[in-house]
Amino acid sequence: MSIPEYSNRLRVAYAQELLRETRFDMERVAEQSGFSSTRQLRRAWKSVHKTPPREARLHSQAGVASTRSIHKA
């Protein structure tokens, strides 16, 4: 693995964490994770994941909703 590829994987991993843990929009996620644009983030994301970034957020929200329903019982 080359250094740029490793760097992109780290930035994509951080972007994934931001999508799961925050309500930042894609522009803010891209900026915070070191990408110059959302387009650059999406390109790097595509090289690592089969699903688009929004899926990470959707799965995160579904997990939070199911956790909340468990705690209410």
Biopython code that builds the backbone (N, CA, C, O; Angstrom):
import numpy as np
from Bio.PDB.StructureBuilder import StructureBuilder

atoms = [
    (1, "MET", "N", (0.841, -1.170, 0.000)),
    (1, "MET", "CA", (0.000, 0.000, 0.000)),
    (1, "MET", "C", (0.894, 1.245, 0.000)),
    (1, "MET", "O", (1.842, 1.348, 0.778)),
    (2, "SER", "N", (0.577, 2.157, -0.867)),
    (2, "SER", "CA", (1.367, 3.386, -0.958)),
    (2, "SER", "C", (0.985, 4.355, 0.177)),
    (2, "SER", "O", (-0.057, 4.205, 0.815)),
    (3, "ILE", "N", (1.830, 5.323, 0.404)),
    (3, "ILE", "CA", (1.565, 6.321, 1.446)),
    (3, "ILE", "C", (0.297, 7.126, 1.141)),
    (3, "ILE", "O", (-0.516, 7.316, 2.046)),
    (4, "PRO", "N", (0.090, 7.609, -0.094)),
    (4, "PRO", "CA", (-1.163, 8.330, -0.365)),
    (4, "PRO", "C", (-2.411, 7.454, -0.160)),
    (4, "PRO", "O", (-3.433, 7.934, 0.332)),
    (5, "GLU", "N", (-2.323, 6.191, -0.531)),
    (5, "GLU", "CA", (-3.465, 5.293, -0.330)),
    (5, "GLU", "C", (-3.740, 5.103, 1.160)),
    (5, "GLU", "O", (-4.894, 5.128, 1.587)),
    (6, "TYR", "N", (-2.697, 4.917, 1.939)),
    (6, "TYR", "CA", (-2.837, 4.774, 3.386)),
    (6, "TYR", "C", (-3.454, 6.039, 3.991)),
    (6, "TYR", "O", (-4.352, 5.960, 4.829)),
    (7, "SER", "N", (-2.972, 7.185, 3.566)),
    (7, "SER", "CA", (-3.491, 8.462, 4.056)),
    (7, "SER", "C", (-4.970, 8.610, 3.720)),
    (7, "SER", "O", (-5.759, 9.028, 4.567)),
    (8, "ASN", "N", (-5.348, 8.272, 2.495)),
    (8, "ASN", "CA", (-6.753, 8.355, 2.104)),
    (8, "ASN", "C", (-7.612, 7.411, 2.928)),
    (8, "ASN", "O", (-8.721, 7.770, 3.323)),
    (9, "ARG", "N", (-7.118, 6.216, 3.189)),
    (9, "ARG", "CA", (-7.886, 5.261, 4.012)),
    (9, "ARG", "C", (-8.102, 5.792, 5.424)),
    (9, "ARG", "O", (-9.178, 5.628, 5.998)),
    (10, "LEU", "N", (-7.082, 6.425, 5.977)),
    (10, "LEU", "CA", (-7.230, 7.021, 7.308)),
    (10, "LEU", "C", (-8.270, 8.144, 7.291)),
    (10, "LEU", "O", (-9.111, 8.239, 8.185)),
    (11, "ARG", "N", (-8.201, 8.983, 6.272)),
    (11, "ARG", "CA", (-9.150, 10.086, 6.178)),
    (11, "ARG", "C", (-10.573, 9.586, 5.952)),
    (11, "ARG", "O", (-11.520, 10.148, 6.501)),
    (12, "VAL", "N", (-10.732, 8.536, 5.150)),
    (12, "VAL", "CA", (-12.056, 7.949, 4.928)),
    (12, "VAL", "C", (-12.583, 7.342, 6.229)),
    (12, "VAL", "O", (-13.765, 7.480, 6.543)),
    (13, "ALA", "N", (-11.723, 6.680, 6.975)),
    (13, "ALA", "CA", (-12.145, 6.105, 8.257)),
    (13, "ALA", "C", (-12.608, 7.196, 9.209)),
    (13, "ALA", "O", (-13.606, 7.024, 9.910)),
    (14, "TYR", "N", (-11.897, 8.311, 9.242)),
    (14, "TYR", "CA", (-12.300, 9.419, 10.104)),
    (14, "TYR", "C", (-13.609, 10.028, 9.617)),
    (14, "TYR", "O", (-14.466, 10.386, 10.425)),
    (15, "ALA", "N", (-13.770, 10.148, 8.303)),
    (15, "ALA", "CA", (-15.022, 10.661, 7.739)),
    (15, "ALA", "C", (-16.185, 9.743, 8.117)),
    (15, "ALA", "O", (-17.276, 10.216, 8.436)),
    (16, "GLN", "N", (-15.953, 8.448, 8.080)),
    (16, "GLN", "CA", (-16.988, 7.485, 8.453)),
    (16, "GLN", "C", (-17.392, 7.680, 9.922)),
    (16, "GLN", "O", (-18.575, 7.649, 10.260)),
    (17, "GLU", "N", (-16.412, 7.877, 10.765)),
    (17, "GLU", "CA", (-16.686, 8.123, 12.181)),
    (17, "GLU", "C", (-17.495, 9.420, 12.354)),
    (17, "GLU", "O", (-18.455, 9.455, 13.124)),
    (18, "LEU", "N", (-17.109, 10.468, 11.645)),
    (18, "LEU", "CA", (-17.843, 11.734, 11.730)),
    (18, "LEU", "C", (-19.293, 11.577, 11.262)),
    (18, "LEU", "O", (-20.207, 12.151, 11.853)),
    (19, "LEU", "N", (-19.492, 10.809, 10.213)),
    (19, "LEU", "CA", (-20.851, 10.591, 9.717)),
    (19, "LEU", "C", (-21.700, 9.847, 10.741)),
    (19, "LEU", "O", (-22.887, 10.132, 10.899)),
    (20, "ARG", "N", (-21.089, 8.901, 11.430)),
    (20, "ARG", "CA", (-21.840, 8.125, 12.431)),
    (20, "ARG", "C", (-22.090, 8.906, 13.708)),
    (20, "ARG", "O", (-23.145, 8.771, 14.327)),
    (21, "GLU", "N", (-21.116, 9.726, 14.106)),
    (21, "GLU", "CA", (-21.154, 10.337, 15.430)),
    (21, "GLU", "C", (-21.641, 11.790, 15.460)),
    (21, "GLU", "O", (-21.925, 12.317, 16.536)),
    (22, "THR", "N", (-21.740, 12.440, 14.304)),
    (22, "THR", "CA", (-22.140, 13.850, 14.279)),
    (22, "THR", "C", (-23.274, 14.057, 13.293)),
    (22, "THR", "O", (-23.679, 13.142, 12.576)),
    (23, "ARG", "N", (-23.768, 15.266, 13.278)),
    (23, "ARG", "CA", (-24.783, 15.664, 12.307)),
    (23, "ARG", "C", (-24.186, 16.620, 11.268)),
    (23, "ARG", "O", (-24.921, 17.355, 10.609)),
    (24, "PHE", "N", (-22.862, 16.613, 11.120)),
    (24, "PHE", "CA", (-22.200, 17.468, 10.142)),
    (24, "PHE", "C", (-22.704, 17.141, 8.747)),
    (24, "PHE", "O", (-22.980, 15.985, 8.430)),
    (25, "ASP", "N", (-22.822, 18.186, 7.905)),
    (25, "ASP", "CA", (-23.149, 17.941, 6.504)),
    (25, "ASP", "C", (-21.899, 17.421, 5.791)),
    (25, "ASP", "O", (-20.807, 17.421, 6.359)),
    (26, "MET", "N", (-22.067, 16.985, 4.562)),
    (26, "MET", "CA", (-20.952, 16.370, 3.836)),
    (26, "MET", "C", (-19.789, 17.341, 3.646)),
    (26, "MET", "O", (-18.629, 16.930, 3.686)),
    (27, "GLU", "N", (-20.084, 18.610, 3.440)),
    (27, "GLU", "CA", (-19.010, 19.582, 3.266)),
    (27, "GLU", "C", (-18.150, 19.664, 4.530)),
    (27, "GLU", "O", (-16.922, 19.709, 4.458)),
    (28, "ARG", "N", (-18.805, 19.683, 5.667)),
    (28, "ARG", "CA", (-18.074, 19.765, 6.942)),
    (28, "ARG", "C", (-17.306, 18.479, 7.207)),
    (28, "ARG", "O", (-16.173, 18.526, 7.686)),
    (29, "VAL", "N", (-17.907, 17.330, 6.901)),
    (29, "VAL", "CA", (-17.219, 16.045, 7.082)),
    (29, "VAL", "C", (-15.973, 16.009, 6.202)),
    (29, "VAL", "O", (-14.898, 15.624, 6.663)),
    (30, "ALA", "N", (-16.113, 16.407, 4.944)),
    (30, "ALA", "CA", (-14.969, 16.414, 4.027)),
    (30, "ALA", "C", (-13.867, 17.326, 4.561)),
    (30, "ALA", "O", (-12.697, 16.946, 4.582)),
    (31, "GLU", "N", (-14.242, 18.519, 4.991)),
    (31, "GLU", "CA", (-13.267, 19.480, 5.505)),
    (31, "GLU", "C", (-12.573, 18.947, 6.760)),
    (31, "GLU", "O", (-11.348, 19.006, 6.866)),
    (32, "GLN", "N", (-13.345, 18.433, 7.697)),
    (32, "GLN", "CA", (-12.789, 17.956, 8.960)),
    (32, "GLN", "C", (-11.880, 16.737, 8.779)),
    (32, "GLN", "O", (-10.940, 16.539, 9.549)),
    (33, "SER", "N", (-12.163, 15.931, 7.770)),
    (33, "SER", "CA", (-11.358, 14.728, 7.554)),
    (33, "SER", "C", (-10.212, 14.936, 6.567)),
    (33, "SER", "O", (-9.533, 13.979, 6.194)),
    (34, "GLY", "N", (-9.994, 16.185, 6.140)),
    (34, "GLY", "CA", (-8.814, 16.501, 5.355)),
    (34, "GLY", "C", (-8.973, 16.461, 3.851)),
    (34, "GLY", "O", (-7.978, 16.487, 3.126)),
    (35, "PHE", "N", (-10.202, 16.399, 3.365)),
    (35, "PHE", "CA", (-10.430, 16.429, 1.920)),
    (35, "PHE", "C", (-10.712, 17.853, 1.480)),
    (35, "PHE", "O", (-11.270, 18.648, 2.236)),
    (36, "SER", "N", (-10.325, 18.170, 0.256)),
    (36, "SER", "CA", (-10.519, 19.528, -0.240)),
    (36, "SER", "C", (-11.944, 19.771, -0.723)),
    (36, "SER", "O", (-12.356, 20.919, -0.890)),
    (37, "SER", "N", (-12.699, 18.693, -0.947)),
    (37, "SER", "CA", (-14.076, 18.844, -1.415)),
    (37, "SER", "C", (-14.850, 17.559, -1.128)),
    (37, "SER", "O", (-14.275, 16.515, -0.821)),
    (38, "THR", "N", (-16.170, 17.671, -1.237)),
    (38, "THR", "CA", (-16.994, 16.468, -1.066)),
    (38, "THR", "C", (-16.743, 15.491, -2.216)),
    (38, "THR", "O", (-16.832, 14.276, -2.045)),
    (39, "ARG", "N", (-16.434, 16.034, -3.367)),
    (39, "ARG", "CA", (-16.140, 15.167, -4.513)),
    (39, "ARG", "C", (-14.905, 14.301, -4.232)),
    (39, "ARG", "O", (-14.897, 13.102, -4.514)),
    (40, "GLN", "N", (-13.876, 14.920, -3.680)),
    (40, "GLN", "CA", (-12.667, 14.164, -3.348)),
    (40, "GLN", "C", (-12.975, 13.106, -2.283)),
    (40, "GLN", "O", (-12.487, 11.979, -2.367)),
    (41, "LEU", "N", (-13.782, 13.470, -1.287)),
    (41, "LEU", "CA", (-14.177, 12.508, -0.263)),
    (41, "LEU", "C", (-14.927, 11.336, -0.885)),
    (41, "LEU", "O", (-14.631, 10.181, -0.580)),
    (42, "ARG", "N", (-15.881, 11.617, -1.741)),
    (42, "ARG", "CA", (-16.671, 10.540, -2.358)),
    (42, "ARG", "C", (-15.800, 9.618, -3.214)),
    (42, "ARG", "O", (-16.002, 8.404, -3.216)),
    (43, "ARG", "N", (-14.850, 10.176, -3.928)),
    (43, "ARG", "CA", (-13.943, 9.343, -4.735)),
    (43, "ARG", "C", (-13.107, 8.425, -3.853)),
    (43, "ARG", "O", (-12.961, 7.238, -4.142)),
    (44, "ALA", "N", (-12.560, 8.980, -2.777)),
    (44, "ALA", "CA", (-11.758, 8.170, -1.855)),
    (44, "ALA", "C", (-12.640, 7.135, -1.166)),
    (44, "ALA", "O", (-12.227, 5.991, -0.971)),
    (45, "TRP", "N", (-13.853, 7.536, -0.800)),
    (45, "TRP", "CA", (-14.795, 6.635, -0.131)),
    (45, "TRP", "C", (-15.098, 5.437, -1.040)),
    (45, "TRP", "O", (-15.115, 4.290, -0.594)),
    (46, "LYS", "N", (-15.334, 5.727, -2.305)),
    (46, "LYS", "CA", (-15.675, 4.675, -3.271)),
    (46, "LYS", "C", (-14.558, 3.641, -3.411)),
    (46, "LYS", "O", (-14.829, 2.475, -3.695)),
    (47, "SER", "N", (-13.322, 4.051, -3.217)),
    (47, "SER", "CA", (-12.211, 3.108, -3.330)),
    (47, "SER", "C", (-12.118, 2.188, -2.115)),
    (47, "SER", "O", (-11.442, 1.161, -2.164)),
    (48, "VAL", "N", (-12.801, 2.557, -1.020)),
    (48, "VAL", "CA", (-12.735, 1.770, 0.212)),
    (48, "VAL", "C", (-14.043, 1.018, 0.478)),
    (48, "VAL", "O", (-14.016, -0.126, 0.931)),
    (49, "HIS", "N", (-15.190, 1.657, 0.196)),
    (49, "HIS", "CA", (-16.503, 1.099, 0.523)),
    (49, "HIS", "C", (-17.320, 0.848, -0.731)),
    (49, "HIS", "O", (-17.144, 1.515, -1.751)),
    (50, "LYS", "N", (-18.216, -0.123, -0.639)),
    (50, "LYS", "CA", (-19.106, -0.419, -1.761)),
    (50, "LYS", "C", (-20.347, 0.462, -1.740)),
    (50, "LYS", "O", (-20.975, 0.675, -2.777)),
    (51, "THR", "N", (-20.702, 0.973, -0.574)),
    (51, "THR", "CA", (-21.895, 1.800, -0.432)),
    (51, "THR", "C", (-21.493, 3.270, -0.301)),
    (51, "THR", "O", (-20.371, 3.570, 0.104)),
    (52, "PRO", "N", (-22.402, 4.186, -0.641)),
    (52, "PRO", "CA", (-22.084, 5.619, -0.537)),
    (52, "PRO", "C", (-22.014, 6.078, 0.924)),
    (52, "PRO", "O", (-22.496, 5.380, 1.817)),
    (53, "PRO", "N", (-21.418, 7.240, 1.168)),
    (53, "PRO", "CA", (-21.279, 7.744, 2.533)),
    (53, "PRO", "C", (-22.603, 7.871, 3.291)),
    (53, "PRO", "O", (-22.647, 7.657, 4.502)),
    (54, "ARG", "N", (-23.669, 8.216, 2.590)),
    (54, "ARG", "CA", (-24.946, 8.392, 3.290)),
    (54, "ARG", "C", (-25.408, 7.103, 3.965)),
    (54, "ARG", "O", (-26.143, 7.147, 4.951)),
    (55, "GLU", "N", (-24.983, 5.960, 3.440)),
    (55, "GLU", "CA", (-25.342, 4.678, 4.058)),
    (55, "GLU", "C", (-24.748, 4.559, 5.459)),
    (55, "GLU", "O", (-25.379, 3.985, 6.347)),
    (56, "ALA", "N", (-23.562, 5.084, 5.666)),
    (56, "ALA", "CA", (-22.940, 5.049, 6.996)),
    (56, "ALA", "C", (-23.797, 5.815, 7.989)),
    (56, "ALA", "O", (-23.989, 5.374, 9.122)),
    (57, "ARG", "N", (-24.306, 6.949, 7.569)),
    (57, "ARG", "CA", (-25.158, 7.756, 8.449)),
    (57, "ARG", "C", (-26.499, 7.083, 8.662)),
    (57, "ARG", "O", (-27.009, 7.084, 9.783)),
    (58, "LEU", "N", (-27.088, 6.507, 7.619)),
    (58, "LEU", "CA", (-28.385, 5.836, 7.754)),
    (58, "LEU", "C", (-28.296, 4.649, 8.699)),
    (58, "LEU", "O", (-29.178, 4.451, 9.535)),
    (59, "HIS", "N", (-27.235, 3.858, 8.570)),
    (59, "HIS", "CA", (-27.067, 2.706, 9.454)),
    (59, "HIS", "C", (-26.839, 3.159, 10.884)),
    (59, "HIS", "O", (-27.294, 2.509, 11.825)),
    (60, "SER", "N", (-26.149, 4.254, 11.049)),
    (60, "SER", "CA", (-25.893, 4.794, 12.373)),
    (60, "SER", "C", (-27.194, 5.244, 13.024)),
    (60, "SER", "O", (-27.425, 4.963, 14.200)),
    (61, "GLN", "N", (-28.042, 5.934, 12.280)),
    (61, "GLN", "CA", (-29.310, 6.419, 12.812)),
    (61, "GLN", "C", (-30.236, 5.262, 13.139)),
    (61, "GLN", "O", (-30.971, 5.323, 14.125)),
    (62, "ALA", "N", (-30.216, 4.208, 12.332)),
    (62, "ALA", "CA", (-31.044, 3.035, 12.607)),
    (62, "ALA", "C", (-30.584, 2.360, 13.894)),
    (62, "ALA", "O", (-31.408, 1.903, 14.686)),
    (63, "GLY", "N", (-29.273, 2.296, 14.105)),
    (63, "GLY", "CA", (-28.737, 1.699, 15.321)),
    (63, "GLY", "C", (-29.101, 2.499, 16.550)),
    (63, "GLY", "O", (-29.395, 1.922, 17.597)),
    (64, "VAL", "N", (-29.089, 3.812, 16.447)),
    (64, "VAL", "CA", (-29.462, 4.675, 17.572)),
    (64, "VAL", "C", (-30.940, 4.499, 17.883)),
    (64, "VAL", "O", (-31.316, 4.418, 19.053)),
    (65, "ALA", "N", (-31.786, 4.437, 16.856)),
    (65, "ALA", "CA", (-33.218, 4.280, 17.068)),
    (65, "ALA", "C", (-33.524, 2.951, 17.752)),
    (65, "ALA", "O", (-34.353, 2.902, 18.660)),
    (66, "SER", "N", (-32.864, 1.875, 17.327)),
    (66, "SER", "CA", (-33.124, 0.573, 17.947)),
    (66, "SER", "C", (-32.600, 0.534, 19.372)),
    (66, "SER", "O", (-33.201, -0.109, 20.233)),
    (67, "THR", "N", (-31.487, 1.213, 19.636)),
    (67, "THR", "CA", (-30.949, 1.281, 20.995)),
    (67, "THR", "C", (-31.904, 2.048, 21.905)),
    (67, "THR", "O", (-32.115, 1.657, 23.053)),
    (68, "ARG", "N", (-32.473, 3.121, 21.408)),
    (68, "ARG", "CA", (-33.423, 3.903, 22.203)),
    (68, "ARG", "C", (-34.654, 3.081, 22.542)),
    (68, "ARG", "O", (-35.146, 3.147, 23.669)),
    (69, "SER", "N", (-35.161, 2.309, 21.589)),
    (69, "SER", "CA", (-36.361, 1.519, 21.849)),
    (69, "SER", "C", (-36.075, 0.419, 22.878)),
    (69, "SER", "O", (-36.964, 0.050, 23.646)),
    (70, "ILE", "N", (-34.856, -0.103, 22.901)),
    (70, "ILE", "CA", (-34.479, -1.123, 23.871)),
    (70, "ILE", "C", (-34.445, -0.519, 25.272)),
    (70, "ILE", "O", (-34.899, -1.141, 26.232)),
    (71, "HIS", "N", (-33.905, 0.696, 25.386)),
    (71, "HIS", "CA", (-33.797, 1.345, 26.687)),
    (71, "HIS", "C", (-35.153, 1.784, 27.240)),
    (71, "HIS", "O", (-35.301, 1.940, 28.452)),
    (72, "LYS", "N", (-36.129, 1.981, 26.382)),
    (72, "LYS", "CA", (-37.456, 2.380, 26.850)),
    (72, "LYS", "C", (-38.204, 1.221, 27.482)),
    (72, "LYS", "O", (-39.092, 1.439, 28.307)),
    (73, "ALA", "N", (-37.867, 0.003, 27.115)),
    (73, "ALA", "CA", (-38.582, -1.180, 27.604)),
    (73, "ALA", "C", (-38.294, -1.479, 29.053)),
    (73, "ALA", "O", (-38.825, -2.445, 29.602)),
]
sb = StructureBuilder()
sb.init_structure("model")
sb.init_model(0)
sb.init_chain("A")
sb.init_seg("    ")
for serial, (resi, resn, name, xyz) in enumerate(atoms, 1):
    if name == "N":
        sb.init_residue(resn, " ", resi, " ")
    sb.init_atom(name, np.array(xyz, "f"), 0.0, 1.0, " ", f" {name:<3s}", serial, name[0])
structure = sb.get_structure()
